[in-house]
Amino acid sequence: MDTIDAHQHFWQLERGDYGWLTPALTLLYRDFLPRDLRPLAQEAGVSRSIVVQAAPTLAETRYLLDLTRDDPTIAGVVGWVPLDDPDASSLIDEFAREPKFKGVRPMLQDLSDDGWIARSDLDRAIEALIRLGLVFDALVLTRHLPHLIPFARRHRRLRIVVDHGAKPPIEGGAAGWQPWADGVAELAALPNVFCKMSGLVTEAAIPCTDAMLEPYLAHLVEHFSAARTMWGSDWPVVDMNGGYLAWHACATRFAERLKPNERAALFGGTARACYGL
């Protein structure tokens, strides 16, 4: 089976455009490159991955695309484009000439305006994504869901992927469950929206356990179905709570309850279909 990690990162500190990546993040404050991921992926039986931007710059997107040229294990790149720039559609056209360019991700969680995606000056860029069959990755928290839902309804031909299950506040316990669960259910009712089962361990207490994650994983699969849910490692961020292999093992144990075709979708089929790999 062609097992795909639908969400991971590479970065090189000397590039200097990772504003969020500071020495305070001790485990993450170093270079993470394809040679570092390769042995972990091989041990987990993962054959290919989608690398996702970690800096809001065009230079970052070009850097990731450069990495793909000599690495068949990189199945695709989700990059960054200034979607509100008048030249955004031209930039998207340029990147789309690269066969492994699969989509864009504005870092919505870091923007000061939670309703940024409602802006009309994004429309030309969104239409370019639709025209080229590219994906919009949504890096959001629970508070963004009331804005993402009407955006997804307005752009029904746009494939949207919710990163990290919309980052449920797992560590906070029951208090944050209902707003997140209700928002996810409403979003999942839209057939153009997909979801990544990724990034959840870093929202949980340390050490993370299967019991902490189980209700959140079950809720995502129940509402999106395996056909619109894809597993991602969120490596190397996952190293902050357990690491790549521990999270892959946890997800594998959860998936034992699913039918074989559903497991195949979760660990590769959905990513292939959604991103056109």
C-alpha positions in Angstrom: 0.0 0.0 0.0 1.2 3.5 -0.9 1.1 5.1 2.6 1.1 8.9 2.6 1.9 11.3 5.3 -0.4 14.2 4.4 1.3 16.9 6.5 4.9 17.4 7.5 7.5 20.2 7.4 11.1 20.9 6.5 13.0 23.9 7.6 16.5 25.3 7.6 17.2 28.0 10.2 19.7 30.0 8.2 16.9 30.8 5.8 15.6 33.2 8.5 11.9 33.6 7.7 10.4 31.4 10.4 9.1 34.2 12.7 7.4 31.7 15.1 10.5 29.5 15.4 12.6 30.8 18.3 15.2 29.3 20.6 12.5 28.9 23.2 11.2 26.0 21.2 14.2 23.9 22.1 13.2 20.7 20.4 12.4 22.4 17.2 15.1 25.0 17.0 17.3 23.2 14.5 17.3 22.1 10.9 14.8 19.4 9.9 15.5 18.1 6.4 14.5 15.1 4.2 17.4 13.0 5.5 16.1 13.4 9.0 12.6 12.2 8.1 13.5 9.3 5.9 14.4 6.7 8.6 11.3 7.5 10.6 9.0 7.2 7.6 10.6 4.0 6.5 10.1 2.4 10.0 6.5 3.5 9.9 6.0 2.1 6.4 5.3 5.6 5.0 6.4 5.9 1.4 5.6 9.5 0.5 4.6 12.7 2.1 3.2 16.2 1.5 5.4 19.0 2.8 3.6 22.1 4.0 4.9 25.6 4.3 6.2 26.8 7.7 6.9 30.4 6.8 4.6 33.0 5.1 7.0 33.9 2.3 7.4 33.1 -1.4 11.0 32.1 -0.7 9.8 29.3 1.5 7.6 28.0 -1.3 10.4 28.0 -3.8 12.7 26.4 -1.2 10.3 23.5 -0.7 9.7 23.1 -4.5 13.5 22.9 -4.9 13.6 20.0 -2.4 11.1 18.0 -4.4 13.3 17.8 -7.5 15.7 15.3 -6.1 13.4 13.5 -3.7 10.7 11.1 -5.0 9.4 10.6 -1.5 8.0 14.2 -1.5 4.6 13.7 -3.2 3.6 17.4 -3.1 4.0 20.8 -1.7 1.5 23.1 0.0 3.1 26.5 -0.2 2.3 30.1 0.6 1.1 32.9 -1.6 -0.1 36.4 -0.5 -3.7 35.7 -1.5 -4.7 39.4 -1.0 -2.0 40.7 -3.3 -3.2 41.9 -6.7 -0.6 39.6 -8.3 -1.6 36.5 -6.4 -3.3 34.8 -9.3 -0.2 35.2 -11.4 2.0 33.8 -8.7 -0.3 30.8 -8.4 -0.1 30.3 -12.1 3.7 30.4 -11.9 3.9 27.8 -9.1 1.3 25.6 -10.7 3.8 24.9 -13.5 5.7 22.8 -10.9 4.1 19.4 -11.0 4.4 18.9 -7.3 2.8 22.2 -6.3 -0.6 21.1 -4.9 -2.0 24.0 -2.9 -1.6 27.0 -0.7 -1.8 27.6 3.0 -2.3 31.1 4.5 -1.4 30.9 8.2 -4.8 31.9 9.3 -4.2 31.2 13.0 -1.5 33.9 13.1 -3.5 36.7 11.5 -4.9 39.4 13.6 -8.3 39.3 11.8 -10.1 36.0 12.5 -12.4 36.8 9.6 -9.7 37.5 7.0 -10.9 34.9 4.6 -14.2 36.8 4.1 -12.3 39.6 2.2 -13.4 40.1 -1.3 -9.9 40.9 -2.5 -9.1 37.2 -2.1 -11.6 36.2 -4.8 -9.3 36.3 -7.8 -6.7 34.1 -6.1 -9.4 31.7 -5.0 -10.7 31.5 -8.5 -7.1 30.7 -9.7 -6.9 27.8 -7.2 -10.2 26.4 -8.4 -9.3 26.8 -12.1 -6.0 25.0 -11.5 -7.4 22.3 -9.3 -5.3 23.3 -6.3 -6.2 23.0 -2.6 -6.7 25.5 0.1 -5.2 24.3 3.4 -6.9 26.0 6.4 -4.7 26.4 9.5 -7.4 27.3 12.0 -8.5 27.1 15.6 -12.1 26.7 16.9 -12.6 30.5 16.9 -12.0 30.6 13.1 -14.7 28.0 12.3 -17.6 30.5 12.1 -15.6 32.3 9.4 -14.4 29.2 7.6 -17.9 27.7 7.2 -19.4 30.5 5.1 -16.1 30.7 3.1 -16.5 27.0 2.3 -20.1 27.5 1.3 -19.3 30.5 -0.9 -16.5 28.6 -2.7 -18.1 25.2 -3.2 -15.8 24.3 -6.1 -12.7 24.8 -3.9 -11.2 21.8 -2.2 -10.5 22.9 1.4 -8.4 20.9 3.9 -8.8 21.7 7.6 -5.3 21.2 9.1 -4.9 19.5 12.4 -8.6 18.8 12.9 -9.0 22.6 13.6 -6.8 22.2 16.6 -9.3 21.2 19.3 -8.3 22.4 22.8 -7.7 18.8 24.1 -5.6 19.8 27.1 -8.3 22.1 28.4 -10.7 19.2 28.7 -14.5 19.3 28.4 -14.9 23.1 28.4 -13.7 23.4 24.8 -15.3 20.3 23.4 -18.8 21.6 22.3 -17.8 24.7 20.3 -15.2 22.7 18.5 -17.3 19.6 17.9 -20.3 21.6 16.7 -18.1 23.7 14.3 -16.5 20.6 12.9 -19.8 18.9 12.3 -21.2 21.9 10.5 -18.1 22.2 8.4 -17.9 18.5 7.6 -21.5 18.7 6.1 -20.0 20.5 3.2 -18.7 18.0 0.6 -15.8 20.2 -0.6 -14.1 20.2 2.9 -11.6 17.6 3.9 -9.7 17.2 7.2 -6.2 16.2 8.4 -5.9 13.9 11.3 -2.7 15.6 12.4 -1.3 18.0 15.0 -3.6 16.7 17.7 -0.9 15.4 20.0 0.5 18.9 20.5 -2.9 20.1 21.7 -3.0 17.4 24.4 -1.3 17.1 27.8 2.1 15.6 28.0 2.5 12.6 27.8 -0.3 12.1 25.3 -2.4 8.9 25.6 -4.7 7.1 23.2 -7.6 7.9 25.7 -7.0 11.6 25.4 -7.2 11.6 21.6 -9.9 8.9 21.0 -13.0 11.1 21.2 -11.5 13.7 18.9 -10.3 11.2 16.3 -13.7 9.5 16.4 -15.6 12.8 16.0 -13.5 13.7 12.9 -13.9 10.4 11.2 -17.6 10.2 12.1 -18.4 13.5 10.5 -15.9 13.7 7.6 -15.8 9.9 7.0 -12.5 8.2 6.1 -13.1 9.3 2.5 -12.4 12.9 3.5 -10.0 12.4 6.4 -6.2 11.9 6.0 -3.5 11.0 8.4 -0.5 13.4 8.8 2.4 13.3 11.1 2.9 17.1 11.6 6.6 16.2 11.9 8.8 17.6 13.4 6.3 19.6 15.5 5.0 16.2 16.7 8.3 15.8 18.5 7.0 18.1 21.2 4.7 15.3 22.5 5.8 11.7 21.7 7.2 11.9 18.2 6.5 10.6 14.7 6.5 6.9 15.5 4.4 7.2 18.7 1.7 9.2 16.9 1.7 6.9 13.9 1.3 3.9 16.2 -1.6 5.7 18.0 -3.4 6.5 14.8 -2.9 2.9 13.6 -4.4 1.5 16.8 -7.4 3.9 16.3 -7.8 2.8 12.7 -8.2 -0.9 13.7 -11.9 -0.1 14.2 -12.3 0.9 10.6 -12.9 -1.3 7.6 -9.9 -2.1 5.4 -11.0 0.3 2.6 -11.4 3.1 5.2 -8.0 2.5 6.7 -6.5 2.6 3.2 -8.3 6.0 2.6 -7.1 7.4 5.9 -3.4 6.5 5.3 -3.1 7.4 1.7 -6.2 7.2 -0.5 -7.8 10.4 0.7 -4.6 12.4 0.3 -4.1 11.0 -3.3 -7.6 12.0 -4.3 -7.7 15.4 -2.6 -4.3 16.6 -3.7 -4.3 14.8 -7.1 -1.1 13.0 -6.3 
